[in-house]
Amino acid sequence: MSQSRFNSIFLVQRLSLLRTLQRMVGNPSTAEDLLQETYLRVSRALGERPIEHLEPFVFQTARNLALDHLRTRRVQSRMLVDDVPDEILHNVAAPLSSSEDAAHAEQLLKHLSVSLNQLSERQQRIFILSRLHGASYLEIAEQLNVSASTVQKELKLIMAICMGVADRLK
């Protein structure tokens, strides 16, 4: 395949490639950058070897670049928080809320506490493991010797109770 054949394919598929990249990365500017990088990478690859199925190669190259971008962004966002010492994170001031917001939150917590205290011991344990410790359904099921389905059903019931409390206090 020649560079001129690639240029023709690229021009015809440019809008489709751009839309695909925008859907993947959620940012038009980043998608444009990735589209340009796709062009450069495919041009470089054509200079090194013949590519039999050029159009799918172009789309796969764009897709791979988008996935690499997303992976890098995810790692960077984790590192930003991971690199900050806990003492600093805990000393960051939360936005001030009004006394009305604080009173509403306190009332909500009281009502939630009453409702959660009425749950069975197993339901309370499921709630704590799931919402406070972040355990999966399977992990909870293993700890409590119940099925994952039971955990899911119990948690659904518990969350319905919590939502009901929140709805009553609106």
C-alpha positions in Angstrom: 0.0 0.0 0.0 1.3 3.4 -0.9 1.1 6.6 1.2 -1.3 8.1 -1.3 -3.7 5.2 -0.8 -3.5 5.7 2.9 -4.1 9.4 2.6 -7.2 8.7 0.6 -8.5 6.2 3.1 -7.7 8.5 6.0 -9.5 11.4 4.4 -12.6 9.3 3.7 -12.6 7.8 7.2 -11.5 10.9 9.1 -14.9 11.8 10.5 -15.7 8.3 11.5 -12.4 7.9 13.2 -12.8 11.2 15.0 -16.3 10.3 16.3 -15.0 6.9 17.5 -12.2 8.5 19.4 -14.4 11.2 20.9 -16.8 8.5 22.2 -13.9 6.6 23.7 -12.0 9.5 25.4 -14.9 12.0 25.9 -12.9 15.0 24.9 -12.9 16.5 21.3 -9.5 18.1 21.7 -7.9 14.9 22.9 -9.7 13.0 20.1 -8.1 15.3 17.5 -4.7 14.8 19.0 -5.2 11.0 18.9 -6.3 11.2 15.3 -3.2 13.1 14.3 -1.1 10.5 16.2 -2.9 7.8 14.4 -2.0 9.3 11.1 1.7 9.6 12.1 1.8 6.0 13.4 0.2 4.5 10.4 2.5 6.5 8.0 5.5 5.3 10.0 4.3 1.7 9.8 3.7 1.9 6.0 7.3 3.1 5.7 8.5 0.0 7.5 6.4 -2.7 6.0 3.4 -3.3 3.7 0.0 -3.4 5.3 -2.5 -5.7 3.6 -5.7 -4.6 5.3 -5.1 -0.9 5.7 -8.5 0.4 6.8 -8.9 -2.0 9.8 -5.3 -1.3 10.7 -6.0 2.4 10.8 -9.1 1.9 13.1 -7.2 -0.5 15.4 -4.3 1.9 15.7 -6.7 4.7 16.7 -8.5 2.5 19.2 -5.2 1.3 20.7 -4.0 4.9 21.1 -7.3 5.9 22.8 -7.0 2.9 25.2 -3.4 3.8 26.0 -4.5 7.4 26.7 -7.3 6.3 29.0 -5.0 3.9 30.8 -2.4 6.6 31.3 -5.0 9.0 32.5 -6.3 6.5 35.0 -2.8 5.8 36.4 -2.0 9.5 36.6 -5.2 10.2 38.5 -4.4 7.4 41.0 -0.9 8.6 41.4 -1.9 12.2 42.1 -3.8 11.1 45.2 -1.4 8.2 46.1 1.6 10.6 46.1 0.1 12.9 48.7 0.8 12.0 52.3 -2.2 11.1 54.4 -1.5 13.9 56.8 -2.0 16.4 54.0 -5.1 14.7 52.6 -6.8 14.7 56.0 -5.9 18.4 56.6 -7.6 19.6 53.4 -10.5 21.7 54.4 -13.9 20.5 53.3 -16.2 23.2 51.9 -18.2 24.8 54.6 -21.9 23.9 54.8 -24.6 26.0 56.2 -26.0 25.2 59.7 -29.2 24.2 58.0 -27.3 21.6 55.9 -25.6 20.3 59.0 -28.9 20.0 60.9 -30.4 18.1 58.0 -27.4 15.8 57.8 -27.6 15.2 61.6 -31.3 14.4 61.4 -30.7 12.0 58.5 -28.0 10.2 60.4 -30.2 9.8 63.4 -33.1 8.4 61.4 -30.7 6.1 59.4 -29.2 4.9 62.7 -32.6 4.0 64.1 -33.6 2.2 60.9 -30.3 0.3 60.6 -30.5 -0.8 64.3 -33.8 -2.5 63.5 -32.1 -4.7 61.0 -31.1 -8.3 61.9 -27.5 -8.9 63.0 -26.8 -10.5 59.6 -28.2 -7.6 57.7 -26.2 -5.2 59.7 -23.1 -7.2 59.1 -23.8 -7.2 55.3 -24.3 -3.5 55.3 -21.0 -2.8 57.2 -19.0 -5.2 55.1 -20.4 -3.8 51.8 -20.6 -0.1 52.4 -17.9 0.5 55.0 -15.3 -2.1 54.1 -16.1 -2.3 50.3 -16.4 -6.1 50.3 -17.9 -7.8 47.3 -21.0 -9.9 47.4 -18.9 -13.1 47.1 -16.6 -12.0 49.9 -19.5 -11.3 52.2 -21.2 -14.5 51.3 -18.1 -16.5 52.2 -17.7 -14.8 55.5 -21.4 -15.2 56.5 -21.8 -18.7 54.9 -24.7 -17.6 52.7 -25.2 -17.3 48.9 -24.1 -14.3 47.0 -27.7 -14.0 45.9 -28.8 -13.7 49.5 -26.3 -11.0 50.1 -27.5 -9.1 47.0 -31.2 -9.4 48.1 -30.4 -8.3 51.7 -28.4 -5.4 50.5 -31.1 -4.3 48.1 -33.6 -4.4 51.0 -31.2 -2.4 53.2 -30.6 0.2 50.6 -34.4 0.5 50.0 -34.8 1.2 53.7 -32.0 3.9 53.6 -33.5 5.5 50.5 -36.9 5.5 52.2 -35.5 7.3 55.2 -33.8 9.9 52.9 -37.0 10.4 50.9 -39.0 11.0 54.1 -36.6 13.7 55.2 -36.6 15.7 52.0 
